[in-house]
């Protein structure tokens, strides 16, 4: 029989938790109280709280005496967790937990709180196009003079009133020639014989009647349910249960980037839907046998890859907490606590001194009266709630990077060269260079695994180096974005980015995510740690709460996922370019002509965002057996096949222009020196309208593939950077300033 583990003494337990107590602002004077409750397993939440399930599961304070308030410092309460997984396994574990998902079904989404407005407020709020007079108990609408006040109404909702006179409704509609959507449900008039036919005869432009599409439906009706005015921006569209009996190609024509469509609960043939919406990758429908097999996902399943998309909802991510090496989710009591920036409790994870098991605890931080809702700041470790500034700071003027002089090179031959990377040493064959074994003997030092820090010594000793002072403005993910936007503002060749260490940036991110979500646009994000490469600590998600949860445990930036990528072979790809910055001023920039395409192993779709092999392209380190071996020659040939309306040369030139602009921004901060030159790896993607988007600028990129495929690669790099002037090497292309 295994002996029970010894209870950890209070002093040691407190020492282990002291930093956490400080981070979560748990009063140290309450530590003994918490310790005692954990030791005695005093799980007494049921004596104080109950869950109101009438609309949205909500925790209420319901003491037995119905009179005693809770006050700060009076008590602490312990809840268990119902799910735990390591970060890399959390989605696969969640998918496998069918019973748990069923158990927590009521906690998956937040209920929508109705906005209660007076009739006067509703009329004042009307923008002249949309008027929603709902649940106002109106028996007559004539006194409102709707047609006189709003003659160009397009949307009118009268749901939930007591209107009974068909003539009054029809008389109003006759005065609204632009009306396209009408709701009269939950009114006696809706039951009048022939009312729908009379309305349709009277309103030839009407596309939506009582939430159903009329025979006149078209692009406008689709945009209405997308909550967007620009069809090209719509990535997700839900038109479930709209009474659709036929698909109209003309209505979908301008939805060029629509990727996910939910058309369930409609009696419609979807067998030709891929011809009508070529961009579609995911379809939700009633008859999956009818759906084209060329779709990647049908009803959330990729049957070719045996994958089912089961996301973790925002509401669940709101309550997941990092506990040691695990993500843990609280039980129903914890899940009933709603997020608020005006909380009356605070919460945190702790470990039991009995067995090390993790729990969630919460405690009052304000007076809580009986039947009050329990609210907490669910993200206490990040600064939520900042105001979004109305304007961004003005652009910084750029200094000229031109010069009447050429960049300088060393005339000494051979150049004594120290290289700390074996593969470069093995591939440097140019007689212009002579390898030495120690850096002290070198005229040129090439460090791959070390940063130079004594720049004064480098400048004074006139040693050639492969780094440039200040280059972190390009190679650090957060600095790259800040540098480029400082000088050029929001540019199409950088992803929309938010630095999640700044309160204003967090507020901007939350606001932007909500805007995208409400307007049917893709709200998928790539989350990155500041100083990582090779796709380490990168996460793809459509959950803003998951983004914020990761930002709680370390510095992160988030970039909008490229939701409309150009694909090759149906797969997402990025391109690795090697660029050589020979001089800061004059800015002298070259790109190696050979580039390296990297393809995701699985076909792309705007679904299943935890699938690394669908949404990421770098497989060398995480899944080396899944690397897709395509050369730049293969890529260019296939590009021509799949994109007959544009040449690769045109797109390549756009890539060079984007790289030029990025380095123009970076060179504003780099320290110009004739002794500093550098090689960088630029990763970029291309949108389906052929806009290059730079993902990263990598310091000392991995060049094993380049060395193996291009025998002269190392010689080319060293000669272009350090000996040739002018550069005549036909393996590189010069990227001019103009």
C-alpha positions in Angstrom: 0.0 0.0 0.0 1.4 3.4 -1.0 1.8 5.8 1.8 0.0 9.1 1.5 2.3 12.0 0.6 3.4 14.2 3.5 1.7 17.6 3.8 4.0 20.4 2.7 4.6 22.7 5.7 3.0 26.2 5.5 6.4 28.0 5.3 7.5 26.0 2.3 4.1 26.1 0.6 4.0 29.9 1.1 7.5 30.3 -0.2 6.5 28.4 -3.3 3.4 30.6 -3.9 4.7 34.0 -2.7 5.6 35.2 -6.2 2.2 34.1 -7.5 0.4 35.7 -4.6 2.1 39.0 -5.5 1.3 38.7 -9.2 -2.4 38.0 -8.6 -2.5 40.4 -5.7 -3.7 37.8 -3.2 -3.3 39.3 0.3 -0.4 37.6 2.0 -2.2 37.9 5.3 -4.8 35.5 3.9 -2.3 32.8 3.0 -2.8 30.9 6.3 -6.6 30.8 5.7 -6.1 29.4 2.2 -3.5 26.9 3.4 -5.9 25.6 6.1 -8.8 25.3 3.7 -6.7 23.3 1.3 -5.3 21.0 4.0 -8.8 20.3 5.3 -10.3 20.2 1.8 -12.9 22.7 2.8 -14.7 23.0 -0.6 -17.6 25.0 0.7 -18.7 27.0 -2.4 -22.1 25.4 -2.3 -22.8 27.0 1.0 -22.4 30.5 -0.5 -23.0 30.4 -4.2 -25.4 29.1 -6.8 -25.5 29.1 -10.6 -28.3 30.9 -12.3 -28.9 29.0 -15.6 -32.0 31.0 -16.8 -30.1 32.7 -19.7 -26.4 32.3 -19.3 -24.8 30.3 -16.5 -24.0 33.0 -14.0 -22.6 32.6 -10.4 -24.6 34.4 -7.8 -23.9 35.0 -4.1 -26.7 33.2 -2.3 -25.9 32.8 1.5 -28.3 30.8 3.6 -29.4 33.7 5.7 -29.9 35.9 2.6 -28.5 38.9 4.5 -24.8 38.6 5.2 -22.5 40.4 2.7 -19.1 39.2 1.7 -16.3 41.7 2.3 -12.7 41.9 1.3 -10.5 39.6 3.4 -13.4 37.7 4.9 -13.0 34.4 3.1 -11.4 32.5 0.1 -13.2 29.9 -1.9 -11.8 26.8 -3.7 -12.9 25.3 -7.0 -11.7 22.2 -8.8 -10.7 22.0 -12.4 -12.3 19.7 -14.9 -9.7 19.6 -17.7 -5.9 19.8 -17.9 -3.5 19.4 -20.8 0.0 20.4 -21.9 -0.1 23.4 -24.3 1.1 21.3 -27.3 -1.7 18.7 -26.6 -4.6 21.0 -25.6 -6.5 20.9 -28.9 -6.1 17.1 -29.4 -7.1 16.4 -25.8 -10.1 18.7 -26.1 -11.2 16.9 -29.3 -11.0 13.6 -27.4 -13.1 14.8 -24.5 -16.5 14.2 -26.0 -18.2 13.7 -22.6 -16.6 16.8 -21.1 -17.7 18.9 -24.1 -21.3 17.7 -23.7 -21.1 18.4 -19.9 -20.0 21.9 -20.6 -22.3 22.6 -23.5 -24.0 25.5 -21.6 -20.7 27.2 -21.0 -19.4 27.2 -24.6 -20.7 30.6 -25.7 -21.8 33.8 -23.9 -25.5 34.6 -24.0 -26.3 37.9 -25.7 -27.6 40.5 -23.4 -30.5 42.4 -24.9 -29.9 46.2 -25.2 -33.0 47.8 -23.8 -33.8 51.1 -25.4 -36.8 53.3 -25.2 -38.9 54.0 -28.3 -37.5 57.6 -28.3 -33.9 56.3 -28.1 -34.5 53.8 -31.0 -35.8 56.6 -33.2 -32.9 58.9 -32.4 -30.4 56.1 -33.0 -31.7 55.4 -36.5 -29.2 56.1 -39.3 -31.9 56.5 -42.0 -31.2 53.1 -43.4 -32.0 50.6 -40.5 -34.8 50.9 -38.0 -35.5 48.2 -35.3 -38.5 48.9 -33.2 -38.7 45.6 -31.3 -40.8 44.5 -28.3 -42.2 48.0 -27.6 -45.8 46.7 -27.3 -47.0 49.1 -30.1 -50.5 48.6 -31.4 -50.1 51.2 -34.1 -47.1 52.6 -36.0 -48.9 55.5 -37.7 -48.1 58.0 -35.0 -44.4 57.4 -35.5 -44.4 58.8 -39.1 -41.7 56.4 -40.1 -41.9 57.0 -43.9 -41.7 60.8 -43.3 -38.7 60.7 -41.0 -36.9 57.8 -42.8 -38.0 57.7 -46.4 -34.9 55.7 -47.6 -35.2 52.9 -45.1 -33.6 49.6 -46.3 -34.2 47.5 -43.1 -37.3 47.6 -40.9 -37.9 45.3 -37.9 -41.2 45.5 -36.0 -40.8 42.2 -34.1 -42.6 41.6 -30.9 -45.3 44.3 -31.0 -49.1 44.2 -31.0 -49.7 45.5 -34.5 -52.8 43.9 -36.0 -53.9 46.1 -38.9 -52.6 44.8 -42.3 -53.7 48.0 -44.0 -51.4 50.0 -41.7 -48.4 47.9 -42.5 -49.1 47.9 -46.3 -49.7 51.6 -46.3 -46.3 52.2 -44.6 -44.5 49.8 -47.0 -45.9 51.6 -50.0 -44.0 54.7 -48.9 -40.7 52.9 -48.5 -39.5 52.2 -52.1 -35.9 51.2 -51.0 -36.9 48.6 -48.4 -34.9 45.4 -48.7 -35.5 43.6 -45.4 -38.6 43.4 -43.2 -39.5 41.7 -39.9 -43.1 41.6 -38.6 -43.0 38.4 -36.6 -44.6 38.1 -33.2 -47.3 40.5 -34.2 -51.0 39.6 -34.8 -50.7 41.1 -38.3 -48.1 38.4 -39.2 -51.0 35.8 -39.1 -53.3 37.7 -41.4 -54.3 35.7 -44.5 -52.2 36.6 -47.5 -50.1 39.2 -45.8 -46.7 37.8 -47.1 -47.9 37.8 -50.7 -49.3 41.3 -50.3 -46.0 42.5 -48.9 -44.0 40.9 -51.7 -46.3 42.3 -54.4 -45.9 45.7 -52.9 -42.1 45.6 -52.3 -40.3 44.5 -55.5 -36.9 45.2 -53.9 -37.5 43.1 -50.8 -34.8 40.4 -50.4 -35.5 39.3 -46.8 -38.9 38.8 -45.2 -39.1 37.6 -41.6 -35.5 36.2 -41.8 -36.2 34.2 -45.0 -34.8 35.1 -48.4 -37.4 36.1 -50.9 -37.2 35.1 -54.6 -35.5 38.5 -55.2 -32.5 37.8 -52.9 -29.1 38.7 -54.2 -25.7 40.1 -53.1 -27.4 42.6 -50.7 -29.0 39.8 -48.6 -25.7 38.0 -48.3 -23.9 41.2 -47.3 -26.6 41.9 -44.7 -26.0 38.6 -43.0 -22.3 39.0 -43.3 -22.6 42.4 -41.6 -20.3 43.8 -44.2 -20.6 46.2 -47.2 -17.6 44.8 -49.2 -18.0 41.3 -50.5 -14.3 40.9 -51.1 -13.6 41.2 -47.4 -16.1 38.4 -46.4 -14.3 35.2 -45.4 -17.1 33.5 -43.3 -20.8 33.6 -44.2 -23.6 31.9 -42.2 -27.0 31.8 -44.1 -28.4 28.8 -42.2 -32.2 28.5 -42.3 -33.0 31.3 -44.7 -35.4 29.4 -47.0 -32.9 29.3 -49.9 -34.0 26.9 -52.7 -31.5 27.9 -55.3 -27.9 29.2 -55.5 -27.5 32.4 -57.6 -24.1 32.7 -59.2 -24.6 36.4 -59.7 -25.2 37.0 -56.0 -21.9 35.3 -55.0 -19.9 36.7 -57.9 -18.1 39.4 -55.9 -17.4 37.2 -52.8 -13.9 36.4 -54.2 -12.4 35.4 -50.8 -15.3 33.6 -49.2 -13.8 30.5 -47.6 -16.3 29.1 -45.1 -20.1 28.9 -45.9 -22.8 27.6 -43.6 -25.9 26.9 -45.7 -27.5 24.3 -43.4 -31.3 24.1 -43.0 -32.0 25.2 -46.6 -33.5 23.0 -49.3 -30.8 23.7 -51.9 -28.6 21.7 -54.2 -25.0 22.4 -53.3 -23.4 20.0 -55.9 -22.2 23.0 -58.1 -21.3 25.3 -55.2 -17.5 25.1 -55.9 -18.1 26.4 -59.4 -20.2 29.3 -58.0 -17.7 30.1 -55.2 -14.2 29.0 -56.4 -12.6 30.3 -53.2 -14.7 28.1 -51.0 -12.7 25.6 -48.9 -15.2 24.7 -46.1 -19.0 24.0 -46.4 -21.6 23.3 -43.8 -24.7 21.7 -45.5 -27.5 19.2 -44.9 -26.6 16.7 -47.6 -22.8 16.1 -47.4 -23.0 13.4 -50.1 -24.0 16.2 -52.5 -21.1 18.5 -51.6 -18.1 18.6 -54.0 -15.3 16.4 -52.9 -12.8 19.1 -54.0 -13.7 21.0 -50.8 -11.2 20.6 -48.0 -13.8 20.5 -45.2 -17.4 19.4 -45.2 -19.4 19.9 -42.0 -16.2 20.5 -40.1 -14.5 17.3 -41.3 -11.6 16.8 -43.6 -12.2 13.2 -44.5 -9.1 13.0 -46.8 -7.0 13.7 -43.7 -9.4 12.1 -41.2 -9.5 15.4 -39.3 -12.5 17.0 -37.6 -12.3 20.7 -36.6 -13.4 21.2 -33.0 -12.2 24.6 -31.8 -12.0 25.7 -28.1 -14.5 28.5 -27.8 -13.5 32.0 -26.5 -15.6 31.4 -23.3 -13.5 28.4 -22.5 -10.3 30.1 -23.2 -11.4 32.9 -20.9 -11.2 30.5 -18.0 -8.1 28.4 -18.9 -5.2 29.2 -16.7 -1.5 28.2 -16.8 -0.6 26.0 -13.9 3.0 24.9 -14.1 3.4 22.9 -17.4 -0.3 22.6 -17.9 -3.3 24.5 -19.1 -6.1 23.9 -16.6 -9.9 24.7 -16.9 -12.0 25.4 -13.9 -15.2 23.5 -13.1 -18.8 24.8 -13.5 -18.5 27.1 -10.6 -15.4 28.8 -12.0 -17.0 28.8 -15.5 -20.0 30.7 -14.2 -17.8 33.7 -13.2 -18.0 36.3 -15.9 -15.2 38.6 -17.0 -15.4 42.2 -15.8 -13.1 45.2 -15.5 -15.0 46.1 -12.4 -14.7 42.8 -10.5 -16.0 41.9 -7.1 -13.7 38.9 -6.7 -10.2 38.0 -7.9 -9.0 34.6 -8.7 -5.8 32.6 -9.3 -4.5 29.0 -9.5 -2.8 27.3 -6.5 -1.4 23.9 -5.6 -2.6 21.9 -2.6 0.0 21.3 0.2 -1.5 17.8 0.5 -0.8 16.3 -2.9 0.3 19.1 -5.2 -3.1 19.0 -7.1 -4.0 22.3 -8.7 -7.1 24.3 -7.8 -8.6 27.6 -8.6 -9.4 30.0 -5.8 -11.3 33.2 -5.6 -11.8 35.8 -2.9 -13.8 39.1 -2.5 -12.2 42.3 -3.5 -15.4 44.4 -3.0 -18.5 44.2 -0.9 -20.8 41.5 -2.3 -24.4 41.6 -1.3 -26.8 38.6 -1.4 -27.9 37.8 -5.0 -25.1 39.9 -6.5 -23.5 38.4 -9.6 -19.9 37.2 -9.1 -17.5 38.9 -11.5 -13.7 38.7 -11.9 -11.0 40.1 -14.2 -10.2 36.8 -15.9 -7.0 38.3 -17.4 -5.4 39.9 -14.3 -1.8 39.6 -15.6 -2.2 41.8 -18.6 -3.4 45.4 -18.8 -6.9 45.2 -20.2 -9.3 48.1 -20.4 -7.0 50.9 -21.8 -8.6 53.4 -24.2 -7.8 53.2 -27.8 -6.1 56.4 -29.0 -8.0 58.2 -31.7 -4.9 58.6 -33.8 -1.5 57.0 -34.2 1.6 59.2 -33.8 2.8 61.0 -36.9 5.3 59.4 -39.2 9.0 60.1 -38.6 10.7 61.8 -41.6 13.2 59.5 -43.4 16.7 60.6 -44.0 18.2 60.0 -47.5 20.1 56.8 -48.0 21.8 57.9 -51.2 25.5 58.9 -51.5 27.7 60.0 -54.3 30.2 57.4 -53.0 30.1 53.6 -53.5 30.2 51.2 -50.6 33.8 50.3 -49.7 35.4 46.9 -49.9 38.8 45.7 -48.6 41.6 45.4 -51.2 43.8 43.0 -49.3 44.0 39.5 -50.8 43.4 37.0 -49.5 41.2 38.2 -46.6 42.0 36.2 -43.5 38.5 34.9 -42.5 37.2 33.3 -39.3 33.9 31.5 -39.5 32.3 29.7 -36.6 29.9 27.6 -38.7 31.2 24.4 -40.1 29.1 24.2 -43.2 30.2 27.7 -44.3 33.8 26.8 -43.6 33.4 23.7 -45.8 31.8 25.6 -48.7 34.1 28.7 -48.8 36.3 28.0 -51.8 37.0 31.5 -53.2 40.7 32.3 -53.4 39.9 35.8 -52.2 39.5 34.4 -48.7 41.8 32.4 -46.4 40.3 30.6 -43.4 42.0 31.0 -40.0 41.3 29.1 -36.8 41.0 31.9 -34.3 39.2 35.2 -34.6 42.3 37.1 -33.3 44.1 36.4 -36.6 41.2 37.4 -38.8 40.5 40.4 -41.0 36.9 39.2 -41.3 34.9 37.6 -38.6 31.7 35.7 -39.5 29.7 34.9 -36.3 26.6 32.7 -36.6 26.1 31.8 -33.0 27.3 35.0 -31.3 26.4 38.7 -31.3 29.0 41.4 -31.5 28.7 43.9 -28.6 31.9 45.9 -28.6 31.2 48.0 -31.6 33.8 50.6 -30.7 36.5 48.0 -30.8 35.3 46.8 -34.2 35.3 50.3 -35.7 38.7 51.1 -34.3 40.3 47.8 -35.3 38.7 48.0 -38.8 37.7 44.3 -38.6 35.1 43.3 -41.2 32.1 41.6 -39.6 28.8 40.0 -40.7 26.5 42.0 -38.4 25.4 45.6 -38.3 24.9 47.7 -35.2 21.2 48.2 -34.4 20.0 45.4 -36.7 17.5 44.2 -34.1 15.2 46.9 -35.5 14.8 44.4 -38.4 15.5 41.0 -36.8 13.3 41.3 -33.7 9.7 40.7 -34.5 8.3 43.5 -32.5 11.0 46.0 -33.5 10.5 45.2 -37.2 6.9 46.2 -37.1 7.5 49.3 -34.9 10.3 50.4 -37.2 8.4 50.1 -40.4 5.3 51.7 -39.2 7.3 54.5 -37.6 8.5 55.6 -41.0 5.9 54.4 -43.4 2.8 53.8 -41.4 0.5 50.9 -42.1 1.8 49.2 -45.2 0.4 46.4 -47.3 3.6 44.4 -47.2 3.4 43.8 -43.4 0.7 41.9 -41.6 -1.5 43.9 -39.3 0.3 43.6 -36.0 -0.3 44.3 -32.3 2.4 44.3 -29.6 0.7 42.7 -26.6 2.9 44.2 -23.9 1.5 47.7 -24.4 -2.0 48.5 -22.9 -3.0 50.6 -25.9 -2.0 47.9 -28.3 -3.9 45.2 -26.4 -7.0 47.5 -26.5 -6.5 48.0 -30.3 -6.2 44.2 -30.8 -9.4 43.5 -28.8 -11.3 46.2 -30.8 -10.0 45.1 -34.1 -10.8 41.4 -33.5 -14.4 42.4 -32.6 -14.7 44.5 -35.8 -13.5 41.6 -37.9 -15.7 39.1 -36.2 -18.9 41.2 -36.5 -18.3 41.9 -40.2 -17.9 38.3 -41.4 -14.1 38.8 -41.9 -11.4 36.4 -40.9 -10.4 37.0 -37.3 -7.6 34.4 -37.3 -4.3 35.4 -35.8 -0.7 34.2 -35.6 0.7 34.6 -32.2 4.5 34.8 -31.8 6.9 35.2 -29.0 9.3 38.0 -29.6 12.6 36.2 -29.9 12.0 32.9 -31.6 12.5 31.5 -35.0 11.7 28.3 -37.0 8.0 28.7 -36.0 8.8 28.1 -32.3 6.0 29.2 -30.0 3.9 30.3 -32.9 0.2 29.6 -32.6 -2.6 30.0 -35.1 -6.0 30.7 -33.6 -9.3 32.5 -34.2 -9.8 33.0 -30.4 -8.9 36.4 -29.1 -9.2 34.9 -25.6 -6.5 32.3 -26.5 -4.3 35.2 -27.7 -4.8 37.1 -24.5 -4.2 34.0 -22.4 -0.8 33.4 -24.0 0.0 37.1 -23.6 -0.5 36.6 -19.9 2.5 34.2 -19.6 5.1 36.0 -21.7 5.8 38.8 -24.1 3.9 38.2 -27.4 2.9 39.9 -30.5 0.0 38.9 -32.7 -0.4 39.3 -36.4 -3.4 38.9 -38.6 -3.3 35.6 -40.3 -3.0 35.8 -44.1 -6.6 34.8 -44.7 -6.5 35.1 -48.5 -3.2 33.4 -49.4 -2.1 32.5 -52.9 -1.7 28.7 -52.8 0.3 26.3 -54.9 -0.9 22.8 -55.4 -3.8 23.8 -53.1 -1.3 24.4 -50.3 -0.2 27.4 -48.3 3.4 28.4 -49.0 6.0 30.9 -48.0 9.3 31.9 -49.7 12.7 32.3 -48.1 14.9 34.9 -49.8 18.5 35.5 -48.9 19.3 39.2 -49.0 22.7 40.9 -48.6 23.0 44.3 -47.1 26.4 45.5 -48.4 26.0 49.0 -47.1 23.7 51.1 -45.0 24.5 54.5 -46.7 24.5 54.4 -49.6 21.9 51.6 -49.1 23.2 48.8 -51.2 21.0 45.7 -51.2 21.1 42.5 -53.1 18.9 39.4 -53.2 20.1 35.9 -54.1 18.3 34.9 -57.2 17.6 31.4 -56.0 14.9 31.3 -53.4 13.4 28.5 -51.3 9.7 27.7 -51.4 8.3 26.0 -48.4 4.9 24.3 -48.7 2.5 23.1 -46.0 2.0 19.3 -46.2 -1.8 19.6 -46.1 -4.3 21.4 -48.4 -5.2 24.9 -47.1 -8.5 25.8 -45.6 -9.7 28.5 -43.2 -10.5 25.8 -40.6 -8.8 23.7 -38.0 -6.3 26.3 -36.9 -4.4 24.0 -34.5 -3.3 21.8 -37.4 0.3 22.8 -37.8 0.7 21.0 -41.1 -2.1 22.9 -42.7 -1.3 26.4 -41.5 2.5 26.5 -41.2 5.1 25.8 -43.8 8.4 25.3 -41.8 8.5 21.5 -41.2 12.3 21.0 -40.9 12.3 21.1 -37.2 8.9 20.0 -36.0 8.0 17.5 -38.7 11.0 16.8 -40.9 9.4 13.9 -42.6 6.7 16.2 -44.0 9.0 18.6 -45.8 7.7 19.2 -49.3 10.8 19.1 -51.6 10.1 21.8 -54.2 12.8 23.9 -55.7 12.4 27.4 -57.0 12.3 26.0 -60.5 9.4 23.7 -59.6 7.7 26.6 -58.0 8.0 29.0 -60.9 6.8 26.4 -63.4 3.7 25.6 -61.3 3.1 29.3 -60.6 2.8 29.8 -64.4 0.4 26.9 -64.7 -1.9 28.1 -61.9 -1.6 31.9 -62.6 -1.8 32.5 -66.4 -2.8 36.1 -66.0 0.4 37.3 -64.4 4.1 36.5 -64.8 6.3 35.4 -62.0 8.7 38.2 -62.9 6.0 40.7 -62.1 5.3 39.2 -58.7 9.0 38.8 -58.0 9.6 42.5 -58.6 6.8 43.3 -56.1 8.7 41.1 -53.6 11.9 43.0 -54.2 10.1 46.4 -53.8 8.6 45.2 -50.4 12.1 44.1 -49.3 13.5 47.4 -50.4 10.9 49.4 -48.5 11.5 47.3 -45.4 15.3 47.9 -45.5 14.8 51.6 -46.2 13.0 51.8 -42.8 15.6 49.7 -41.1 18.5 51.7 -42.4 17.1 54.7 -40.7 18.2 53.1 -37.4 21.2 51.0 -38.5 24.7 52.4 -37.8 26.5 52.9 -41.1 30.0 51.6 -41.2 32.3 50.3 -44.0 33.2 47.3 -41.8 29.6 46.1 -41.1 27.7 44.0 -43.7 25.1 41.4 -43.2 23.1 38.5 -44.7 19.4 38.1 -43.7 16.7 35.6 -44.4 13.4 37.2 -45.5 10.3 35.1 -45.2 7.3 36.3 -47.1 3.9 35.1 -48.4 1.8 36.3 -51.3 -1.9 37.0 -51.2 -4.3 35.8 -53.9 -4.1 39.3 -55.5 -0.3 39.0 -55.6 0.6 41.3 -52.8 3.8 40.2 -51.0 3.6 40.2 -47.2 6.8 40.0 -45.2 6.6 37.7 -42.2 10.1 38.0 -40.7 13.6 39.2 -41.3 15.9 36.5 -39.8 19.3 37.1 -38.3 21.8 34.4 -39.5 19.3 32.3 -41.4 19.8 28.5 -41.6 21.6 28.0 -44.9 22.2 24.3 -45.0 19.7 23.9 -47.8 21.3 26.7 -49.7 24.8 25.2 -49.4 23.6 21.8 -50.5 21.6 23.0 -53.5 23.9 25.9 -54.6 27.6 24.8 -54.6 28.8 28.4 -54.9 26.4 29.9 -52.4 29.0 30.8 -49.7 31.5 32.1 -52.2 28.7 34.3 -53.8 27.7 35.7 -50.4 31.2 36.5 -49.3 32.4 38.0 -52.6 29.3 40.2 -53.0 29.5 41.5 -49.4 33.3 41.9 -49.0 35.3 42.0 -52.2 33.3 42.9 -55.3 32.8 46.5 -56.3 31.0 46.9 -58.6 29.1 43.6 -58.0 29.0 41.6 -61.2 27.9 38.3 -59.8 25.1 36.9 -61.8 23.7 34.9 -58.9 22.4 38.0 -57.2 20.1 40.8 -58.2 20.6 44.4 -57.2 17.6 46.0 -55.5 17.8 49.8 -56.3 16.5 52.5 -54.0 14.3 54.0 -56.7 
